[in-house]
Amino acid sequence: MPASYEAALAELEQLVARIESGQLPLEDMLAAYQRGAALLAFCRSRLEAVQEQIKVLDGGQLQPWTQE
């Protein structure tokens, strides 16, 4: 597992760039795709966990994000 959401996202971006380059051998592309799927699942789970924590802090309702 990645150390953090940011580390997972950075690795995922690198994998996407390598896959999109079209220069990976087929087996390496498959391995990169599988790793990317695992990283994506990790990122989604971290985002969902943060969203649940925000709901708790906001009394059960997710508030819209506003920048001031």
mmCIF file of the C-alpha atoms, coordinates in Angstrom:
data_MODEL
# 
_entry.id   MODEL 
# 
loop_
_atom_site.group_PDB 
_atom_site.id 
_atom_site.type_symbol 
_atom_site.label_atom_id 
_atom_site.label_alt_id 
_atom_site.label_comp_id 
_atom_site.label_asym_id 
_atom_site.label_entity_id 
_atom_site.label_seq_id 
_atom_site.pdbx_PDB_ins_code 
_atom_site.Cartn_x 
_atom_site.Cartn_y 
_atom_site.Cartn_z 
_atom_site.occupancy 
_atom_site.B_iso_or_equiv 
_atom_site.pdbx_formal_charge 
_atom_site.auth_seq_id 
_atom_site.auth_comp_id 
_atom_site.auth_asym_id 
_atom_site.auth_atom_id 
_atom_site.pdbx_PDB_model_num 
ATOM 1  C CA . MET A 1 1  ? 0.000   0.000  0.000   1.00 0.00 ? 1  MET A CA 1 
ATOM 2  C CA . PRO A 1 2  ? 1.136   3.546  -0.658  1.00 0.00 ? 2  PRO A CA 1 
ATOM 3  C CA . ALA A 1 3  ? 2.207   5.711  2.250   1.00 0.00 ? 3  ALA A CA 1 
ATOM 4  C CA . SER A 1 4  ? -0.477  8.325  1.530   1.00 0.00 ? 4  SER A CA 1 
ATOM 5  C CA . TYR A 1 5  ? -3.170  9.463  -0.852  1.00 0.00 ? 5  TYR A CA 1 
ATOM 6  C CA . GLU A 1 6  ? -0.703  11.901 -2.414  1.00 0.00 ? 6  GLU A CA 1 
ATOM 7  C CA . ALA A 1 7  ? 1.900   9.170  -2.967  1.00 0.00 ? 7  ALA A CA 1 
ATOM 8  C CA . ALA A 1 8  ? -0.713  6.912  -4.567  1.00 0.00 ? 8  ALA A CA 1 
ATOM 9  C CA . LEU A 1 9  ? -1.928  9.704  -6.829  1.00 0.00 ? 9  LEU A CA 1 
ATOM 10 C CA . ALA A 1 10 ? 1.622   10.560 -7.930  1.00 0.00 ? 10 ALA A CA 1 
ATOM 11 C CA . GLU A 1 11 ? 2.362   6.910  -8.733  1.00 0.00 ? 11 GLU A CA 1 
ATOM 12 C CA . LEU A 1 12 ? -0.943  6.591  -10.580 1.00 0.00 ? 12 LEU A CA 1 
ATOM 13 C CA . GLU A 1 13 ? -0.126  9.644  -12.714 1.00 0.00 ? 13 GLU A CA 1 
ATOM 14 C CA . GLN A 1 14 ? 3.275   8.141  -13.591 1.00 0.00 ? 14 GLN A CA 1 
ATOM 15 C CA . LEU A 1 15 ? 1.671   4.838  -14.551 1.00 0.00 ? 15 LEU A CA 1 
ATOM 16 C CA . VAL A 1 16 ? -0.878  6.550  -16.776 1.00 0.00 ? 16 VAL A CA 1 
ATOM 17 C CA . ALA A 1 17 ? 1.894   8.461  -18.544 1.00 0.00 ? 17 ALA A CA 1 
ATOM 18 C CA . ARG A 1 18 ? 3.852   5.232  -19.109 1.00 0.00 ? 18 ARG A CA 1 
ATOM 19 C CA . ILE A 1 19 ? 0.789   3.402  -20.422 1.00 0.00 ? 19 ILE A CA 1 
ATOM 20 C CA . GLU A 1 20 ? -0.186  6.289  -22.698 1.00 0.00 ? 20 GLU A CA 1 
ATOM 21 C CA . SER A 1 21 ? 3.344   6.450  -24.126 1.00 0.00 ? 21 SER A CA 1 
ATOM 22 C CA . GLY A 1 22 ? 2.634   3.198  -25.943 1.00 0.00 ? 22 GLY A CA 1 
ATOM 23 C CA . GLN A 1 23 ? 6.203   2.052  -25.379 1.00 0.00 ? 23 GLN A CA 1 
ATOM 24 C CA . LEU A 1 24 ? 5.583   -0.594 -22.717 1.00 0.00 ? 24 LEU A CA 1 
ATOM 25 C CA . PRO A 1 25 ? 5.722   -4.263 -23.636 1.00 0.00 ? 25 PRO A CA 1 
ATOM 26 C CA . LEU A 1 26 ? 2.324   -5.933 -23.334 1.00 0.00 ? 26 LEU A CA 1 
ATOM 27 C CA . GLU A 1 27 ? 3.094   -7.743 -20.064 1.00 0.00 ? 27 GLU A CA 1 
ATOM 28 C CA . ASP A 1 28 ? 4.453   -4.564 -18.494 1.00 0.00 ? 28 ASP A CA 1 
ATOM 29 C CA . MET A 1 29 ? 1.363   -2.685 -19.646 1.00 0.00 ? 29 MET A CA 1 
ATOM 30 C CA . LEU A 1 30 ? -0.868  -5.285 -18.002 1.00 0.00 ? 30 LEU A CA 1 
ATOM 31 C CA . ALA A 1 31 ? 1.124   -5.072 -14.755 1.00 0.00 ? 31 ALA A CA 1 
ATOM 32 C CA . ALA A 1 32 ? 0.936   -1.267 -14.860 1.00 0.00 ? 32 ALA A CA 1 
ATOM 33 C CA . TYR A 1 33 ? -2.821  -1.436 -15.449 1.00 0.00 ? 33 TYR A CA 1 
ATOM 34 C CA . GLN A 1 34 ? -3.280  -3.813 -12.501 1.00 0.00 ? 34 GLN A CA 1 
ATOM 35 C CA . ARG A 1 35 ? -1.178  -1.599 -10.229 1.00 0.00 ? 35 ARG A CA 1 
ATOM 36 C CA . GLY A 1 36 ? -3.128  1.433  -11.423 1.00 0.00 ? 36 GLY A CA 1 
ATOM 37 C CA . ALA A 1 37 ? -6.426  -0.269 -10.581 1.00 0.00 ? 37 ALA A CA 1 
ATOM 38 C CA . ALA A 1 38 ? -5.149  -1.020 -7.062  1.00 0.00 ? 38 ALA A CA 1 
ATOM 39 C CA . LEU A 1 39 ? -3.959  2.580  -6.624  1.00 0.00 ? 39 LEU A CA 1 
ATOM 40 C CA . LEU A 1 40 ? -7.283  3.918  -7.851  1.00 0.00 ? 40 LEU A CA 1 
ATOM 41 C CA . ALA A 1 41 ? -9.151  1.735  -5.357  1.00 0.00 ? 41 ALA A CA 1 
ATOM 42 C CA . PHE A 1 42 ? -6.852  2.980  -2.572  1.00 0.00 ? 42 PHE A CA 1 
ATOM 43 C CA . CYS A 1 43 ? -7.462  6.629  -3.536  1.00 0.00 ? 43 CYS A CA 1 
ATOM 44 C CA . ARG A 1 44 ? -11.222 6.121  -3.686  1.00 0.00 ? 44 ARG A CA 1 
ATOM 45 C CA . SER A 1 45 ? -11.284 4.461  -0.277  1.00 0.00 ? 45 SER A CA 1 
ATOM 46 C CA . ARG A 1 46 ? -9.242  7.288  1.247   1.00 0.00 ? 46 ARG A CA 1 
ATOM 47 C CA . LEU A 1 47 ? -11.574 9.905  -0.268  1.00 0.00 ? 47 LEU A CA 1 
ATOM 48 C CA . GLU A 1 48 ? -14.638 8.057  1.021   1.00 0.00 ? 48 GLU A CA 1 
ATOM 49 C CA . ALA A 1 49 ? -13.093 7.830  4.513   1.00 0.00 ? 49 ALA A CA 1 
ATOM 50 C CA . VAL A 1 50 ? -12.397 11.561 4.536   1.00 0.00 ? 50 VAL A CA 1 
ATOM 51 C CA . GLN A 1 51 ? -15.907 12.287 3.288   1.00 0.00 ? 51 GLN A CA 1 
ATOM 52 C CA . GLU A 1 52 ? -17.364 10.216 6.146   1.00 0.00 ? 52 GLU A CA 1 
ATOM 53 C CA . GLN A 1 53 ? -15.206 12.070 8.680   1.00 0.00 ? 53 GLN A CA 1 
ATOM 54 C CA . ILE A 1 54 ? -16.437 15.393 7.290   1.00 0.00 ? 54 ILE A CA 1 
ATOM 55 C CA . LYS A 1 55 ? -20.042 14.222 7.613   1.00 0.00 ? 55 LYS A CA 1 
ATOM 56 C CA . VAL A 1 56 ? -19.437 13.421 11.271  1.00 0.00 ? 56 VAL A CA 1 
ATOM 57 C CA . LEU A 1 57 ? -17.898 16.827 11.853  1.00 0.00 ? 57 LEU A CA 1 
ATOM 58 C CA . ASP A 1 58 ? -20.796 18.539 10.055  1.00 0.00 ? 58 ASP A CA 1 
ATOM 59 C CA . GLY A 1 59 ? -23.491 16.738 12.060  1.00 0.00 ? 59 GLY A CA 1 
ATOM 60 C CA . GLY A 1 60 ? -24.317 14.029 9.542   1.00 0.00 ? 60 GLY A CA 1 
ATOM 61 C CA . GLN A 1 61 ? -24.616 16.174 6.429   1.00 0.00 ? 61 GLN A CA 1 
ATOM 62 C CA . LEU A 1 62 ? -21.966 16.840 3.847   1.00 0.00 ? 62 LEU A CA 1 
ATOM 63 C CA . GLN A 1 63 ? -21.789 20.581 3.354   1.00 0.00 ? 63 GLN A CA 1 
ATOM 64 C CA . PRO A 1 64 ? -21.020 22.111 -0.035  1.00 0.00 ? 64 PRO A CA 1 
ATOM 65 C CA . TRP A 1 65 ? -17.452 23.306 -0.439  1.00 0.00 ? 65 TRP A CA 1 
ATOM 66 C CA . THR A 1 66 ? -17.126 27.062 -0.626  1.00 0.00 ? 66 THR A CA 1 
ATOM 67 C CA . GLN A 1 67 ? -13.945 29.024 -1.083  1.00 0.00 ? 67 GLN A CA 1 
ATOM 68 C CA . GLU A 1 68 ? -13.827 32.386 0.552   1.00 0.00 ? 68 GLU A CA 1 
# 
